[in-house]
Amino acid sequence: MGLFRLLFWIAIIAAAFWLWRRVTRPARRSEPKRQNPAPMVRCAHCGVYLPREEALTKADQWYCSQAHLKQGPKPGER
């Protein structure tokens, strides 16, 4: 009966220690998954960079807006 009581108290102390450590440790935060950055292109008129999905293209040149597409490349360039 004495051995059973000793094992019982060892189990209780081990469980209490495990719970105490679990409560006192800060939660592990998993790092958010990094997404691949969107390919960026430069507007041929104003030089602003924007994601390729949002850009307009004409003759292998990229533009940030319909107005810049109509105006074409900046004077003095291509």
Secondary structure by P-SEA (a helix, b strand, c coil): caaaaaaaaaaaaaaaaaaaaaaaccccccccccccccbbbbcccccccccccccccccccccccaaaaaaccccccc
